[in-house]
């Protein structure tokens, strides 16, 4: 097979070039909570450093949808309208439930957490356009973690990537006994994310080395 054709082959699970596929490093975690990742189209194009899809692959009980306005999205509305679901939107606000100190009252319902996978400006636009999401109670958390997303500058020190935020939520849900996940599973949850970063840093270092060589 021609090498140029081979490099264009894509893994249609992680949507990365086949030779850079991260699926082997994904260690799925079974959860009682359903996670719904709402991805902005711009994030879908970031196949090299997007973490929303890696999060989806790591959580069998999750769904992923791509759009900007979810107001009339059938699958999203079906989850919101289901009386057996207790739905929250992960989004910081003055009236959000802070998971560190407050416990969710499920009332024997399934917890469904919607996560906006996008930059802060795009997330605000998604929420502004999606009237169905505006009506959901908000969920947030506090933390002292520093994002390991070294190849991407975060807008604020407290900002985490989608997969890092999801891990934090799972840890807090475990603490509240809403989830019952073995702690060792958390140790491997970020493996595809860290592998992605390691590769990107390697590419950046190689590029800088080549540039210095050309200048020399």
C-alpha positions as CSV (number, residue, x, y, z in Angstrom):
1,X,0.0,0.0,0.0
2,X,1.2,3.5,-0.9
3,X,2.6,5.2,2.3
4,X,0.7,8.5,1.4
5,X,-2.6,6.5,1.3
6,X,-1.8,4.7,4.5
7,X,-1.2,7.9,6.5
8,X,-4.7,9.1,5.4
9,X,-6.4,6.0,6.9
10,X,-8.5,6.9,9.9
11,X,-9.7,5.0,13.0
12,X,-13.4,5.7,13.1
13,X,-13.6,5.1,16.9
14,X,-11.2,7.8,18.0
15,X,-11.2,9.6,14.7
16,X,-7.4,9.9,14.7
17,X,-5.1,8.7,11.9
18,X,-4.9,4.9,12.0
19,X,-1.2,5.0,12.8
20,X,-1.9,7.3,15.8
21,X,-5.0,5.5,17.1
22,X,-5.4,5.7,20.9
23,X,-8.1,3.1,21.3
24,X,-5.7,0.6,22.8
25,X,-5.0,2.9,25.7
26,X,-8.7,3.4,26.5
27,X,-9.8,1.6,29.7
28,X,-13.6,1.9,29.9
29,X,-15.3,2.5,33.2
30,X,-18.8,1.3,33.7
31,X,-21.0,3.9,35.4
32,X,-24.5,4.1,36.8
33,X,-24.5,7.7,35.6
34,X,-25.2,8.5,32.0
35,X,-22.9,11.1,30.5
36,X,-24.0,13.1,27.5
37,X,-21.3,14.9,25.7
38,X,-22.5,17.8,23.6
39,X,-19.7,18.6,21.2
40,X,-19.3,21.8,19.3
41,X,-18.5,21.2,15.6
42,X,-15.2,23.0,16.0
43,X,-14.2,20.4,18.6
44,X,-15.1,17.6,16.2
45,X,-12.5,18.9,13.8
46,X,-9.8,18.8,16.5
47,X,-9.0,15.2,16.0
48,X,-5.4,15.6,17.2
49,X,-6.1,17.1,20.6
50,X,-9.8,16.8,21.3
51,X,-10.7,15.0,24.5
52,X,-14.5,14.8,24.2
53,X,-14.4,11.7,22.0
54,X,-11.8,10.0,24.3
55,X,-14.2,10.6,27.2
56,X,-17.1,9.1,25.2
57,X,-14.9,6.0,24.4
58,X,-14.0,5.6,28.0
59,X,-17.6,5.6,29.3
60,X,-19.8,2.9,27.8
61,X,-22.8,4.6,29.5
62,X,-22.4,7.8,27.5
63,X,-23.7,9.4,24.4
64,X,-22.1,12.0,22.1
65,X,-23.8,14.5,19.9
66,X,-22.4,17.3,17.7
67,X,-24.2,20.6,17.2
68,X,-24.4,24.2,18.4
69,X,-28.1,24.5,19.1
70,X,-29.7,21.4,20.8
71,X,-33.1,22.9,21.3
72,X,-34.8,20.6,18.8
73,X,-32.4,17.6,19.2
74,X,-34.6,14.6,19.5
75,X,-32.2,12.4,21.5
76,X,-31.3,15.1,24.0
77,X,-34.9,16.1,24.5
78,X,-35.9,12.5,25.0
79,X,-33.4,12.2,27.9
80,X,-34.5,15.5,29.4
81,X,-38.2,14.6,29.2
82,X,-37.8,11.1,30.6
83,X,-39.4,11.2,34.1
84,X,-37.0,8.4,35.2
85,X,-34.0,10.7,34.6
86,X,-32.5,13.2,37.0
87,X,-30.7,15.6,34.6
88,X,-28.0,18.1,35.3
89,X,-25.8,20.3,33.1
90,X,-22.2,20.7,34.1
91,X,-21.8,24.4,34.0
92,X,-20.6,26.8,36.7
93,X,-23.2,29.4,37.9
94,X,-24.2,31.2,41.0
95,X,-27.0,28.7,41.6
96,X,-25.2,25.5,40.6
97,X,-25.0,22.5,42.9
98,X,-21.4,22.2,44.1
99,X,-20.7,18.5,44.1
100,X,-17.8,18.8,46.6
101,X,-20.2,19.8,49.4
102,X,-23.7,19.0,48.1
103,X,-25.2,15.7,47.3
104,X,-27.6,15.1,44.4
105,X,-31.0,13.8,45.5
106,X,-31.7,11.2,42.8
107,X,-35.1,10.0,44.2
108,X,-34.4,6.6,42.6
109,X,-33.9,8.1,39.2
110,X,-30.9,7.7,36.8
111,X,-28.4,10.5,37.0
112,X,-27.8,12.1,33.5
113,X,-25.0,14.7,33.3
114,X,-24.8,16.8,30.1
115,X,-21.3,18.2,29.3
116,X,-20.5,20.9,26.8
117,X,-17.4,20.0,25.0
118,X,-16.1,23.2,23.7
119,X,-14.1,26.4,24.4
120,X,-15.7,28.7,27.0
121,X,-16.9,31.2,24.4
122,X,-18.4,28.5,22.3
123,X,-19.9,26.8,25.3
124,X,-21.7,30.1,26.3
125,X,-23.1,30.3,22.7
126,X,-24.3,26.7,22.9
127,X,-26.1,27.4,26.1
128,X,-27.5,30.6,24.9
129,X,-29.0,28.9,21.8
130,X,-30.1,25.7,23.4
131,X,-33.3,26.6,25.3
132,X,-33.7,23.1,26.6
133,X,-30.4,23.1,28.3
134,X,-31.1,26.5,29.9
135,X,-33.9,24.9,32.0
136,X,-31.6,22.2,33.5
137,X,-30.2,22.5,37.0
138,X,-26.5,23.3,36.9
139,X,-23.8,21.2,38.4
140,X,-20.2,22.3,39.3
141,X,-17.3,21.4,41.4
142,X,-14.2,23.0,43.0
143,X,-10.7,21.6,42.8
144,X,-7.1,22.3,43.2
145,X,-5.9,20.3,40.2
146,X,-3.8,21.7,37.4
147,X,-4.7,20.6,33.9
148,X,-2.2,18.3,32.3
149,X,-3.2,19.7,28.9
150,X,0.3,21.1,28.3
151,X,-0.2,21.5,24.6
152,X,-3.2,23.8,25.0
153,X,-3.3,27.0,27.0
154,X,-6.3,27.1,29.3
155,X,-8.2,30.4,29.7
156,X,-8.1,30.1,33.5
157,X,-5.9,28.2,35.9
158,X,-8.8,26.2,37.2
159,X,-10.0,25.1,33.8
160,X,-9.8,21.4,33.0
161,X,-10.2,19.5,29.7
162,X,-13.4,17.5,29.2
163,X,-11.9,14.2,30.2
164,X,-10.2,15.7,33.3
165,X,-13.5,17.3,34.4
166,X,-15.3,14.0,33.9
167,X,-12.7,12.1,36.0
168,X,-13.2,14.7,38.8
169,X,-17.0,14.3,38.6
170,X,-16.6,10.5,38.9
171,X,-14.4,10.8,41.9
172,X,-16.9,13.0,43.6
173,X,-19.8,10.8,42.7
174,X,-17.8,7.9,44.2
175,X,-17.3,9.9,47.4
176,X,-21.1,10.5,47.6
177,X,-21.7,6.7,46.9
178,X,-23.7,7.5,43.8
179,X,-21.1,5.5,42.0
180,X,-19.2,2.5,43.2
181,X,-16.1,2.5,41.0
182,X,-12.9,0.8,42.1
183,X,-10.3,3.5,42.7
184,X,-7.7,1.7,40.6
185,X,-9.9,2.3,37.5
186,X,-9.4,6.1,38.0
187,X,-5.6,5.5,37.6
188,X,-6.0,4.5,34.0
189,X,-8.8,6.8,32.9
190,X,-6.5,9.5,31.6
191,X,-4.2,7.1,29.8
192,X,-5.4,8.0,26.2
193,X,-5.3,11.7,27.1
194,X,-1.8,11.5,28.4
195,X,-0.7,9.4,25.4
196,X,-2.1,12.0,23.1
197,X,-0.2,14.8,25.0
198,X,3.0,12.8,24.9
199,X,2.8,12.4,21.2
200,X,2.0,16.0,20.5
201,X,4.9,17.2,22.7
202,X,7.2,14.8,20.8
203,X,6.0,16.4,17.5
204,X,6.6,19.9,18.8
205,X,10.1,19.0,20.0
206,X,10.9,17.4,16.7
207,X,9.7,20.4,14.8
208,X,11.8,22.8,16.9
209,X,14.8,20.6,16.4
210,X,14.4,20.6,12.7
211,X,14.0,24.4,12.6
212,X,17.2,24.9,14.7
213,X,18.9,22.5,12.3
214,X,17.8,24.5,9.3
215,X,19.0,27.8,10.9
216,X,22.3,26.2,11.8
